[in-house]
């Protein structure tokens, strides 16, 4: 679909709005923040008229704007984390290990990763992009993508099953100990 930018914007919101919201939610972990991010990204993309814009191309612009906003926000938050008082209570609380809670915990753990690690994990396993595709989207080398994926997966797996990682590291089992 190619046409006027306002028709493309309308078609994008109707056809791909839910997918964009899910994408933003995976990066933020908050429905409200995700909705704000999608809205801001749409405004950034369609705030000035762009000609020769198609729905797939517009979606790529919006996804990139969402990702950039998440990375920028994490940089700002990182600056404030260093300034906050050390006795401030943590904002997240561990939940029981029920099946649905494990999924929520995983989302929280993905959000706890470094911004580029989280972006690489989401783009690889949610968007199903190749290493080359992720490198293209983020504008970094394929080697950097591989490193971010490796470090991110290691952090996630150790957070999910620290006992299993310990036994795998020592090369033995916990039987008889």
Protein Blocks (a to p, Z undefined) as FASTA:
>chain_A
ZZdfklmmmmmmmmmmmmmmmmmmmmnopaklmmmmmmmmmmmmmmpccehiafklmmmm
mmmmmmmmmmmmmmmmmmmmmmpcfklccfbdcddfbfklmmmmmmmmmmmpcfklmmmm
mmmmmnopafklmmmmnopafklmmmmmmmmmmmmmmmmmmmlmmmmmnopafehZZ
